[in-house]
């Protein structure tokens, strides 16, 4: 029971990170901001995208 709750928390946290990364990447693309790309790219590599 506890393990199942922990797994669901981890999944929601991971999907939250993915949503955050996607919105950051979109913002970087539209704003053409090299700083946002520099921040988002290592994050994507760390997550494993």
C-alpha positions in Angstrom: 0.0 0.0 0.0 2.7 2.5 1.0 4.9 1.5 -1.9 2.1 2.0 -4.3 1.5 5.6 -3.0 5.3 6.3 -3.3 5.3 5.1 -6.9 2.4 7.3 -7.8 4.0 10.3 -6.1 7.3 9.6 -8.1 5.3 9.3 -11.3 3.4 12.5 -10.8 6.7 14.3 -9.9 8.3 13.0 -13.1 5.4 14.0 -15.3 5.5 17.4 -13.6 9.1 17.8 -14.5 8.4 16.7 -18.1 5.6 19.3 -18.4 7.9 22.0 -16.9 10.6 21.1 -19.3 8.3 21.1 -22.3 6.9 24.5 -21.4 10.5 25.8 -20.9 11.5 24.4 -24.3 8.5 26.0 -26.0 9.2 29.3 -24.3 12.8 29.2 -25.3 11.8 28.4 -28.9 9.4 31.3 -29.2 11.5 33.8 -27.3 14.7 32.5 -28.9 16.3 32.8 -25.6 19.7 31.2 -25.5 19.8 31.3 -21.7 16.6 29.3 -21.4 18.0 26.7 -23.8 21.3 26.6 -21.8 19.3 25.8 -18.7 16.8 23.4 -20.3 19.3 21.3 -22.3 21.3 19.9 -19.3 18.0 19.3 -17.5 16.7 17.3 -20.5 20.0 15.3 -20.6 19.8 14.7 -16.8 16.2 13.4 -17.1 17.2 11.3 -20.1 15.2 12.8 -23.0 
